[in-house]
Amino acid sequence: MGIKLAGTALELLIPYVMEHLLDNVVPTKKISLVIVWGIAMILLALLVRYLNVNANRLSVKTAKESAYEIRRDLFHSALNLSGSQMDEVGLPSLISRMTSDSYNVQSFVQSMQTMGIRAPIMLVGGIAITLTMDTGLASILCIMAPVMIALVVFISMKGIPLYDRVQRGMDDIVRVMRENITGIRVVKALSREEKETKRFFQANSETARRDIKAGMIMALPGPVVTLFLNLGLTLVVLVGARRVNNGVTQPGVILAFLTYFNMILMGVMGLNRIFMMLSKANASAKRIAQAVDQEQTLSPIPDAEAAHTGREGFVIFDHVCFSYDSHAEAARDEKRSFAGSKRQKCLEDIDFAIPRGGTLGIIGATGSGKTSIINLLMRFYDPQEGHVFVDGRDVRTYSADELHRKFGVVFQNDVIFADSIFENISFGRDLSEEAVRLAARDAMAQEFVESYDDAYQHRAVIHGANFSGGQKQRMLIARALAAQPEILVLDDSSSALDYRTDANLRKAIRERHTAATTIVIAQRVSSIMSLDRIIVLDEGRMIGCGTHEELLASCPMYRQIHETQMGEVE
């Protein structure tokens, strides 16, 4: 910014030197002096160019570094959002803030270091120098400049809320694009391309309409300011010609005035552009700040505030009740601007305990709250009533890293990353090749992995699209097993496996991972019937708890599921 300031100040001297050359040096008829002052003008121009180029280069570097830090902080905040905060923000909105919003801020940071310095100096400096040359002519500028600046500021203030709506429209575009890109096979299979194209067209057209409206309003000062300055330029020529004829001023002053008028015009137009970029950047910066400044709602609590239990068990749910709606209401109370998603009450009076190394199966209809139990166990959310304990401690006393290191998890719709099979299983945990190979063996993935020429270095494409559903599930199970977790969670992780592979997988886990406390969520009775204990959920309530045999005798829903899947019970 200092370099740009120096370059702009020197640029303002060039017309002043030209005026001196024409009015004071040329009349002496000394060609040597004319050449000297001409060379001085050329040197000034070269120095101005050198300073401006370097200032612009540094401004680009600074803006990129700023955008890097903004995206880094935003990404870090996104990774540390709680489940309820993530519901409130929304993934499409996070993507929009990470891309278009951060770009708007980057553009503004870059322009403020160059145009933000140059434009005001050109405007104020040009007026100041013309006042020293001819006060009468300069008074024309002094009258017009405040009017033009006030016009630019007034219209720019109107544009800020418009750009906020434009950026919210970008969220809708990203949401529609993400849904269609990730679900492209479904769209094509059901021949819904035309419908989805119309849906995207609507979101895109609405955002474009808002952007055009904002752009038109922000562009209004440009032609108005140009008109004012051209009128002023005409007045300077008319009045200046009369003053030259009357001997009041010199011809060089008029030429210098014309040059300064152009500089002042560039200054005002630069201010207009700065305010336009400020409107966009201000809206974007607020949206980024809303995500970055999220408080850690799930920070560890001190032991003095924690709940305690005298029950035995490595994993304990003590009369837990939970509803996603409560988190949405809390967010609304905090007056956050994100659009929360309304969900039904999920869990009611969930109460069970699993001993260290024990196994638990959870079964129930879709939407019965099976995955919500895992969300509470890993503290993605906190329950409204009751408490969750791991290894005798309230889960709220653990830091996120300390708690999550205890787990090996396979979620529903889990992710395969665009990387090698080895890295997908190791997942940055510095595991040895032997540990990865053993995990693949136990997950029944070793055979298909080692059938590739490059084995564990074989690369997966995005979302693992070059693997079958069963292969992806086995890789994900291998990832969960690889670090020998204390708690192993398999959330519907064998739905794409055939019965034989599923049986071999359960046998391998039972024989070689006996130290892990295992929780299996499944739709198949065969996947959980051999576990120590089974919970049957229905609309968030436990309607059955016991061994396979006990539930067949006491739980009608479990018995019905068993009969449907396995045949009649004798």
PyMOL commands that set and color helices and strands:
alter all, ss='L'
color gray80, all
select helices_A, chain A and resi 2-28+31-79+83-89+91-133+135-182+184-189+193-219+221-245+251-292+303-305+324-333+370-377+395-397+400-404+421-426+433-442+446-449+455-457+462-464+469-482+499-512+525-527+548-554+556-566
alter helices_A, ss='H'
color red, helices_A
select strands_A, chain A and resi 315-323+345-354+359-364+385-390+393-394+407-410+487-491+517-521+533-538+541-546
alter strands_A, ss='S'
color yellow, strands_A
deselect
rebuild
show_as cartoon
